[in-house]
Amino acid sequence: MVWVQTDAPAEVEVLNCATRTFEVQGHHYALVPVTGLAPDSTIEYQVRVDGTQVWPEPDSQFPPSVIRTRGPDTADRLRIIFGSCRYPKTGDAAIDDKLGLDALDCYATRLTAMPAEEWPDALLLLGDQVYADELTPEARRHLAGRRSSGKRPPDEVVTFTEYEGLYRHTWGDPEIRWILSTLPTAMIFDDHDIRDDWNTSAAWRAEVNAKPWWRDRIRAGLGSYWVYQHLGNLSPDELAEDEDYQKVLATDGDCWPHLIELADRADTEVDGDKGLRFSYRWDLGRSRLIVVDSRNARILDSGDRKMLGDREFRWLEDQVNDNLESLDHLVIGSSLPWLLPPVLGDLQTVNEISANRGGARGKIGEKIRQAADLEHWPAFMNSFLRLSNLIVKAATQPTRGPATVSVLSGDVHHSYAARADFPGTPTARVYQLVCSPVHNYVPSYVKPAFKLGWSPRVARMTRRWARRHGSPALPMSWRNLSGPLFGNTIASLNAKGRNASVVFEQPRDNGELATAVRIALTD
């Protein structure tokens, strides 16, 4: 499936497979399903718009874009490059120097010199692909001329067209355009794709829903996410059965009214569930990638906090358990870490207990929850336990099961690998692997807190403290194998057969990536 944005309505063709564009507020897009490719092959391709080749560009310095298929020869191989939190280059020397080198840019440059057979099987971007609430100076100046009424925030995007500008700028680097054109790319959003602290709590939702511009903002954010990120996560067969996508294709002219309805349905809770699922599954040979929406799928308004509604959680359980004995490796992607530094996890759990109480104590707990971003999996304890029990069950199959179960995450602006330990005789090793940020600034004041959060001694104290305040017993413990690692980072999960490893790499001053941490995940 090849995703393309064009300047005007057109027919887009890739390898003799063609489709028409659809329109959203004057912008034009196409997803071209390419069929008839041989297994275990590498095929160069070009993009033609109304018969004229537009990609690769005539002066391109990059290798040809290719489509690489899987098959019997590669069924036991897996290599996923992953990371999160990629702020764009700003053009301001002082800011760009503070941000440092973009790890994904550096990886793309390395890739140009590698044989295609050594390229990764997938690129997984785990949130904050765009920063809709932290604009570059140029974007702020551009918006300043559009905010004459004062009814919309001067430093945040609100409309679909403003989001289009963000995506165009963020993905416009030549290295990024090329790597997206040649690596299968999976994505999921996090808060900054919409707004910082998005869906922290019911109180947060009530407060932001009262703002006169928020309805336009959430429609633009979810509508643009559906177009720019979600559609590309789906297979041709899934898109053929997707009613929303088929309605868009059938629309003569601007399909924005349908995207408004779609966004409203995705944002609204009905009977403890959301009306649109953004979670999805990729089968990669004898490995499986399941990416979980841990932002929009939250259930908050009912007063019963859930990271996922029950219907979506049942979907996740079905995907994990489906033919589990055939897998070598199970990979779950969540923008938010399942396993935080233990001290921070206990703080979030106790805060949730406090915020759920009535009166002044509950209001104080809610204020702390929002101010300190205490809204990860441990702050939704029932959902945390349900996910934990699902993972523990997957890792303790009575017969053959996966060799590893890994949760890949981002968000927290430090990178680490943690191993979970639990009673019994597991058939799989279980890991939390976090890579964050790919390109962003890490404030110096947060580093001591993250280091302290991994202290075994402090963790024992906070676990006792949390239990006294009502935290349930946990089905497992976990320990840090590396880090916390600060700075721009890109990570790779590598597997061959039932062996696996993870590598965290960071840019040197000359733009080359250097290994910061390498960990064997199996014996």
N, C-alpha and C positions, 0 to 999 in steps of 0.2 A: 504494500500500500504506500503510494508516494503522495505526500501532501504538498500542495503548491498554492501560492498566492499570486494572482495576476493583477494587472492594472485595469483590465476591462473584461467584459464577458467574452468567453473564448472556449474553444475545444482544446483540451490538454491531452497530449499523447506521450506515452512511455512504452517503448518496446512493443509497438503496434497495438497497444491497449489504450483506449481513449475514453474520456468522459467530459461532460460539460461542467462549467463552473456554476456555483450558486452565489447569490449576492446577499451581503449584509451591510446595509447602510452605505452603499456605494463602493464597498470593498468586495473582492471576488476571490473565490477559493474553489479548489478541486481536490478530491482524493481519487487517485487513479489506481484501481486494483489491477495488478499485473499478474497474469496467469500464464500457464504453459511452460514454466521454468523447470529445468531438470534438477533433481535433488543433488546436494553436495556440489554445487557449481557456483562460480563467480562470474557475473555477467555485467559488463559495462553497459551503461544506459545514457541516453540523452532525453531531455525534455523538449517537446515541441509545442508551441502555442499557435494555433491556427496554421499549422504546417511549417512554421519557422522555428529552427532550433534556438533556444534561449539558454540552455544549460547543457554542459558547462559553458561558461562565458568564453568568448574568443581569446581573451588575454589571460585566462586562468593559469596560475602557477602551480595548481594542485593536481594530484593524480586524478584520473577519471573516476567519477562516481560509479559505484557498483552496487549490485544487489547480490548478496551471498545467501544461498539457500542451505537448509539443513537436510540431512538424510542419514542413512545407516552408518556412513563413515564418520559422522560427527555426533552421533546420538549420545556418546558418553562424555562429550566435552562441554564445558561451560566456562565462559569468561564474561562477567558483567562488570563494566566500569560504572561507578556510582558516586554521587555527591549531592550536595544541596547548597542553597543560599549563594546564588551567583549574581552579584551586583554588576551592572554594566560599567564599561569605561565611561568616564565623564567628560574627557577633554580638558579638565582642570588639572594642571600638573600637580598641584599640592594634594588634591584629593586622590588622584590616581597613584601617586607615590605612597600615600598612606594605605591605600587598598592593596598595593603589591601586585605581583604578576598573577594573572588569571590561570589557575591550574588546568582548566579545560582547554583554553587556548594553547597552553604548552603541550597538553596531551595530543591535541590535533596536529600540532607541528611535528611531534614525534611520529605520529601515525603516517604522515606522508612519506617517511623513509622506511617504513616497515612493509614487508611482503603482505599482500592481502590475506593470505592464509593464516597469518598471525594476528589479524585484527580481532577485536572483541566480538562476541555474539550479540551484545546489546549494551546500550548506554541508558542508565536509569537516573533520571533527574528527580530528586526527592523533595521538591518544594522550593518556593521562592524563586521561580524562574523569572518573574518580574517583581519590581518593588513599586506597587501602586500608591504607596503612602510615604515613600522616601525617595523623592524624585531627584534627578541630577539637576545641577544649576541651570543647564540649558532647557530642560523640561519645565522647570519652574518659570523661567522667563517666557517660554512659549505659552504657558497657561495664563500668565499674568494678563495678557491681552484678551483673554476669553472670559474673564471673571469680572465683568463690569458691574453686575447687579449685587454682588456680595452674598448671593444666596447659595453659593457653592464654595467649598474650601479652596483657597488659592494655591495649595501645595499638594493636592491629591487629584488623581484622575477620577472622572465621574462617568463619562460617556464611552460607548463602544469605540468611537473614532479615536478618543484619547488613549484607550487601551491598545488599539491598533498601532499607534505611534510608539508605545512602550515596547511591544513585541518586535516591531520593526527595528528599533534601536538596539534592543538587547540581543536579538539574533542576527543583527546585521554585520557583525564582524566577519571578514572573509573566512577565517578559520572555523568559526561556528557554523556558518552556512554550509561549508564543505563537510564538516563532520556529521551534521544532521542529515546531509544528503547521502551519506554512505554507511552509517551505523544505524541499525534498527533502534529506535529511541522510544523509551517508555517514560511517562511523566505522571506526577501527581502534584496537586497544589499544596501550599501551606498558607499561613496567615497573610504574609506580605503580598501574595498574589491578589488578595482582596483587601485586607487591612490588618495592621498589627493587632494581635489578640482576638482575631476573628473567632466568634463563637466560644469565647471563654466561659460564658455562663448565661443563664436566662436573664440575669440583671444586665449584663453587657448587651444582650440582644435588645432588651426593652429600651435601654438608653439610646442605642444607635438607631433603632427603628423610629425614634421620635425626631431624628434630624430630617429636615425637609428634603435633603438631597440624597438620603440613603437608598431609597427605593430605586432611583436611577442608577446609583453606584452598584448595588448588588446585582441588578439586572445586567449591567454592562460587564461586571466582573465575571459572573457565572456564564453569561452568553459568550464572552470572548474566550473563557477557559474551554468551553465546549468546542468551539471552533478551532482554537490554536493548539490545545493540548489533548483533550479527551478523545476527539474523533480519531486521532492517530494512534491511540492505544488499542483500538478495536480492529478485529480481523475483518476481511471482506465478508465472511459469512455472518458475523455479528452485525455488521452495518446493513447487510441485506435484510436482516430481521428487525432492525432498529426503527421503530415507528417515527421517532423524531427526525432521524436522518432522512427517511423516505419522504416525509412531509416537506422537508427543506428542498430536496431534489425536485419535488413536484411543484414547488412554488414558482410562479411566473413573476419575476421581479424580486423586490426586497423581501427576504424572509425574516426580517427583524421582529415583526409582530409575533411570529411563532417562537422566536428565541425569548421574547418577554414572557410568554406563557410557560416555556420550559424553565426559565430561571425562577419564576415564581413557584413553580411546582417543586423545583430542587431545593428551594430555600424554606418551604413551609413544612411544618410538622403536622401530619395527619395520623391520628390513632397511634402515636408513638413511633412513627416511621417517616422517612423522607420519600418524596415522589419520584426520585431519580437516583440511580446507583452509579457512582463514579468509580467504584472499585472494579478491578478486572483481573484476568488471569492470562498468562502466557505459558504454554508448554514448550520447553526448549530441550528436545531430546529426552533423556531420562532425568531431567531436572524440571522443576516447576517454579514459576515466579507468580506470586499472588500479591497484587498491590492494593493496599487498603486505604480508603479515604478516611483519614482521622481528623478532618476539619468540617466539611459540610455535612457529613453523615451524623453528626452529634445530635442527640436528643436532649433538649434543655428545658423547653417551655412547660413540660409536664411536671417538673419538679423532681423527676427521677433521672438523675444525670446518667447518660450513656454515651460512650464514645461512638458506638454504632447502634442503630435501631435493631430490634430483635430480628426482623426479616433479613436485614443485611448481615447480621451476625450468623444467622443460619446459612446464608449463602456462603460466607467465609468458611464455616465448618464443613459444608458440603465440598468446597473446592480443596480444602486440606485433605479430607478423608477419601476423596475419589481416587481409587486405585493406588493408594499410598504405597503398597508393597512393591510397585513397579519403579519407584523413584530412587535415584542415587542421592539427590539433594533437593530439599525443600527450602525455598527462599520466600520470605514474606517482606514486602516493602511497606513501610509506614513513615510518613514524613516526620512523625514524632517518635522518639525512642520508646520502646516497650520497657527496657531496663535502663533507668537513669543511674547516675551515681547514687548509691544506697541512701546516703544522708539526705540528698535532695528529694528522693522518692518518698521517704518517710515524712519530710516536711510537707510535701504536697498532699499526702493522705490525711495528715492531721488537719491541715487547712480545710480540706473538703469536709471533714467531720464538723469543724467549727462553722463553716459557711452554711451548712445545712440546718443549723440550729436557728431558732427564732430570736427575735429581740436584738438588743445592741450587739451581743456577741456574734450573732450571725452576720450582721451588717459589717462589723469590723473584719470578720473572716473573708467576706466577699471583697471588701476593699483591698485587703492584702492579696487575695487571689488575683485580682486584676493588675495591681501595681507590680507584683513580683512575677507575673506570667506563670502562675502555678496551675497549669491546665494541660499537663501531659497525661499519659496513661495512668500513673498512680493517683492522679487527682480525679479519676473516674474509676474508683476502686472496684466496683462490681464488674466493669468491663475489663479492667486489668486482670482480675482473677479468672474471668471467662477465657480471655486470650491465653493466659498462662496455663490453664488446665488443658486447653486445646493443644498447645505446643508440647506440654509434657506428655499428653496421650500420644501425639504423633511421634515422639522420640522414644517411646517405650512400647513399641509394637511386639506382640508375642512371637511373631515370625519376622521375616525380613521386612525392614523398613528403610527409610533414608539413612544415609551415613551422617549427614549433618542437617540441622534445621537452623537457618540463619535469618535473623530479622535485620534488615538494612534500613537505616534511618539517617536523619540529618537534624536540622533546626537549632541545635544547642551551641553552635559556634565553638565546639572542640570535638576532636575525633578520638575514638577509642574502640577497643575490642574487649568485650566482656564475655566470660563463659558462665553459663548457668549450671548449677549443680542441684540435683534433686534425688529423693530416695529411690530405691529400686535399682534395677539393672537396665540402664537405657541402651537401646540399640543405636541411638544417634547422639552425637554431641550437639549442644545447643548454644548459640552465640547471639549476642547483640553487637552489630557492627555499625558504627556511626561515623559518617564523613561530613564534616561541616566546619568552615564554609569552603566552597570552591573558589569564591572571590569576594571577600568582604573583610571588614576591619573587625578585629576582636579587641574590645576595650581591655586595658590592662587590669582594671579593678575586678573583672569577673574571673580572672585566672586563679587567684587564691581560693575563691569560693568553690570552683570546680575541683581543684586539687584536694581541698578539705573534704569535699563530697565523697571522694574515693577512700578516705582514711578508714581502714578496718576498725581502729579503736573508736573513732567517733561514730561509725556506723553501728557498732554494738550498742552504744549509748542511745542513739536516736531510735533504734529498733525497740529497745525496752520502753523508751518514752512514748513511742507511737502506740505500742500495745496497751499501755496504761490509759491512753486517750481513746481507745476503742478500735484501733486498727486490727484487722483480722490477721491470723497467722498466714504466712505466705507458703505456697507449695514448693518453693525452691529458694536457694540463695544464689548469689552471683559475685564474681570477683573480676577485677580489672586485669587484663593481660598486657595492656600497653596504654601509655598515655597517662593523663590527658595530653593530647597533641594539639598545639595551637598553631594557627596560621593557615593560609590557603592550601588545600589538600584535595587530591583525587585518589580514590581507592579502587581496587579491583578484587573481585571475588573470583578465584580461579579453581577449576575442578577438572580432573581427568579420572574417569572411572569413579571410584568411591573415595578418592583422595581429594583434599581441598586445602586451599590456603587463602589468606587475604594479605594484600600489600597496600600500604598507605604511602603516597608519594607527594613531595612538595617541591615547588619551583626553586631553583637556584637563581642567582642574580643574572646568569647568562641565558636564562629561559629554559634550561634543561631540567627535567624532573629527576629528583634523587630519592631513593628509597629511604623513608623515615622509619618505617616499621614493617616487618614481614613476619607473619605468624602461620604456622602449620595448624590447620583446624582438625586434622586427623593424624593418626600415628603414621 
